[in-house]
């Protein structure tokens, strides 16, 4: 299991609703923009996307913009 930050409560709700076998939350994460992921139930590319999105949301703008430009 891994906890992954998401953009906001709306994205959290959408991810949780998309697949309850893979994504879940616990009381400890109430009020936080994060979901828990069952690693053996997620495709590697989907996990990579979640991690990259979490990083992009928190990275310095210049670094995030450079990453996006290089990976588009």
Buried (B, 14 or more C-beta within 10 A) or exposed (E): EEBBBBEEEEBBEEBBEEBEEBBBBEEEBEEEBBBBBEEEEBEEEEBEEBBBBBBBBEBEEEEBEEBEEEEE
